[in-house]
Amino acid sequence: MTKTPDIMGSDVNKNRCKLDRFHQFWICIALTLATAAVYYRVWTYDFINYDDPFYVYRNPSIQAGITLQAVKWAFSTDYSNNWHPLTWISHMLDWRLFGPDAGGHHFTNLVFHVANTLLLFIVLKQMTQMLWPSAFVSALFALHPLHIQSVAWVSERKDVLSIFFWMLTMWAYVRFVNRPKITGYLLIVVFFALGLMSKPMLVTLPFVLLLLDYWPLERFPAKRSLSYLLIEKIPLFMMVLASCIVTFIAQKKGGAVHTIENSSISVRLANAVTSYVQYIIKMIWPDRLAMFYPLHSRNVSILYVVYVVISAAAVLAVTILVLRFAKNRRYLVTGWFWYLGTLVPVIGLVQVGDQAMADRYSYITLTGLFIIIAWGLPDLLAKWQYKKIVLTLSSLLIILTMSIYAHFQLRYWQNGLTLFQHALDVTKDNYEAHFCIAGSLREQGKLNETIYHCSEAVRIKPDYVEAINNLGLALRQAGRIDEAIHCYKRALEIDPGTVEAYINLGTALAVKGELSQAAQEYEKVLLIQPQNAVAHNNFGMVLFQQGKFDEAVEHFNQALKIAPDYMTARNNLDLAIAKKQESQNKDTENKKK
């Protein structure tokens, strides 16, 4: 007996697919509009004086635009203690498009954030075939206040750009799993490489792909063995190793990696454990968010030790529970170990910088916890009579609450002064906030307030070389030359390699008329950095004041050779040449007489 095709069933499936695509389209529209509604104000925001000068508006390599020389620089430099050439190139392109208009640079960050949100939704839906949980995770990713730092800070382009390629790598991976082809695998490698060239934090992505093999792709252990899945990812692990080596060398060379003397193993472990808990607390209740959370390693109290022990116990307990319920709820394993694993590079075991934690580090890591919430809540409410109503209302309430928090938190990002003043309000002994506020106030000519905030930064952190140096700058501008000289010398006692302190000390000595001593300071700079255009220019001015016009001209020429657009050196060169000619004419007249 011949079976007749189930035409009605086929039509039902087609209608379901159409309805599904309809829902997906409008969910993407809703995610885009909601994200834009929360973040639209960044278009009017300024740069902040924390990394933005080095990354964008005082970086001549960025302002040169995309040229062959600039691209070579992007791939060869370890400037800012990192190797992320694609990030540099994106900033070059932005400067070509928007110039010094900060709003355009912010807009690019927002475009990438929206793209990341939509890609996350699409990939989750493809992997799980679950529409609304995928939408909920994506909405939290888009609107959670902890993610503001990654979006509203121009220097964090590396965050939104790298996660864009993270999402594309996951998309390519799901595509490869469904249709295994060598071209599909090459696409994974290309996207992963681009991500690593945007920010090295993507080193954890191959491990996340293994978690996705467990759930929701369920390739392990039913379809593939663990050894097969590991072998499959060997090229990715090799890329991870190369990225780790390059990043460590760049950060070590720039002094960003702290030695054990600076930050002991016990301090790092304690901070790592408490940070795992702190991120979860801030995820649930995103209050008192700050641009910078200082790491205080001295005067550890008994209460802090107790907190560390409780935090460690909590992390261990959750891990045990996750493994206990893994059999029937695989999403718990993927979500929890996604969170734990993706934080490893930035949790502080290798201490880079002075921060205890940073909101930007949660940009991709919290996705694991969002997955647990999105799939866990329906499981918890499985037997409730009004499950759908409760889930819908609670989801909307959570998203609305996060949006409101994000809306109010975003207002602090309009400029560096408001941002770091807020950090002072919500943290204790925040030396970095004092330092950055001082920088903003100094640009406004408010010297007394600048001196106060620099002094506070030094009081909290006595070995803060940059703050001591900037205190000296403010004191010199205020006419307190001897105090400024003392600051520069103090900075050089702490770090004899601080080029800026040598230059500033030379300038202060020249102002006092101690030209010989000033010349000695510039000579020290040129021993450390022979290609320092500012040092050549300043040295030339000292020689000019000493009447050594030939030597002065030589240094001004060297400054212009290094920096052809250095107008101060150009003007000084013209003046020195004129004086040299005048001196020669006088000598000629004297000889005639």
Secondary structure by P-SEA (a helix, b strand, c coil): cccccaaaaaaaaaaaaaaaaaaaaaaaaaaaaaaaaacccccccccccccccccccccccccccccaaaaaaaacccccccccaaaaaaaaaaaaaccccaaaaaaaaaaaaaaaaaaaaaaaaaaccccaaaaaaaaaaacccccccccccccaaaaaaaaaaaaaaaaaaaaaaacccaaaaaaaaaaaaaaaaacccccaaaaaaaaaaacccccccccccaaaaaaaaaaaaaaaaaaaaaaaaaaaaaccccccccccaaaaaaaaaaaaaaaaaaaacccccccbbbbbcccccaaaaaaaaaaaaaaaaaaaaaaaaccccaaaaaaaaaaaaaaccccccccccccccccccccccaaaaaaaaaaaaaaaaccccaaaaaaaaaaaaaaaaaaaaaaaaacccccaaaaaaaaaacccccaaaaaaaaaaaaaacaaaaaaaaaaaaaaacccaaaaaaaaaaaaaaacaaaaaaaaaaaaaaacccaaaaaaaaaaaaaaacaaaaaaaaaaaaaaaccccaaaaaaaaaaaaaacaaaaaaaaaaaaaaacccaaaaaaaaaaaaaaaaaaaaaaaaaaac
